[in-house]
Amino acid sequence: MEVRNIGLTAYSAALQVQQQVHGEVLTEGNDTLILCEHPHVYTFGKSADRNNLIVSPEFLIKIEAEVYETDRGGDITYHGPGQLVGYPIINLRKHGVGVTKYVATLEQSIINALATFEILAYQIEGLTGIWVGQKGSERKIGAIGIRVRNGVSMHGFALNVTTDLSYFQHIVPCGITDKNVTSIHQEIGRGTITEFADAFLNSFKTEWQKALAL
């Protein structure tokens, strides 16, 4: 699998890269994992409730945040500096990997990568994403929202590393009202985008090979 790290890239520009790579993968190009960060942006998924953005257009200008409607699954989320965003563009149909198995592979890869930082992460039945913390004080550290078009995946995951979590206060993250968000840095006081990216790549390589072997 090819890895392209495009750094800090506007959401719209990264979407263009995704679309280009999607076309390449669809026509026998290499499966590709795009890694990046975005400037401040709130994105709506296909099933998003627009009321989950709880600030005015004027306030968005003040905090230098864009709003973008996407064709991924899920509700509203935030992307910004200090958050690792990964867009795996993979021909699932060619590999015979279903959507459920693919999402589970992504989730387990993130959980394993967090374990290398001594962060115990897990999934919550019925809620997408990656969580940490004891029952009753669950905190979301990573979000997942994908789309599969013509058998090839798009969009992916976002993991808070050194993210400014105050930006989540302006939305109802993923439509979930009773849980907080967190980051690697908030949990353990250390960690960089590069360190987590390396850990994720190692973990995803292992979990993807397991998925292909099943």
Beta strands, then each sheet from edge to edge (+ up, - down):
strand 1: 2-8
strand 2: 32-37
strand 3: 41-44
strand 4: 66-69
strand 5: 76-79
strand 6: 83-89
strand 7: 121-124
strand 8: 127-132
strand 9: 139-149
strand 10: 152-160
strand 11: 180-181
sheet 1: 1+ 2+ 6- 10+ 9- 8+ 7-
sheet 2: 1+ 2+ 6- 10+ 9- 11-
sheet 3: 4+ 3+ 5-
end
